[in-house]
């Protein structure tokens, strides 16, 4: 289930976000977290199963009609179980009136989701 990011979940979110290739540097990671916390059009969601948070998806609401997926990350021990695809599907259900696109870092994964 997708849940909205809260400051109390910052360490978990940063841990998941650090799996993204473009978020390896601590300063960059902290900048990204600040963006999600302070900019209204940047939104971060966490994927919770039972009592564990095992995934993360971050979006940029780039216009009234378009959402761009900035980050998709799943805990390595939970990968290849369809969690990333379920996060994207949940996002589509939340934003039925918007087109969901990808950025350069998420495009190959989003293309895989669409082909299934």
Buried (B, 14 or more C-beta within 10 A) or exposed (E): EBEEBEEEBEEBBBBBBBBBEBBEEEEBBEEBBEBBBEEEEBBBBBBBEEEEBBBBBBBBBBEEEEBBBBBBBBBEEBBEEEBBBBBBEBBBEEBEEBEBBBBEBBEEBBEEBEEE
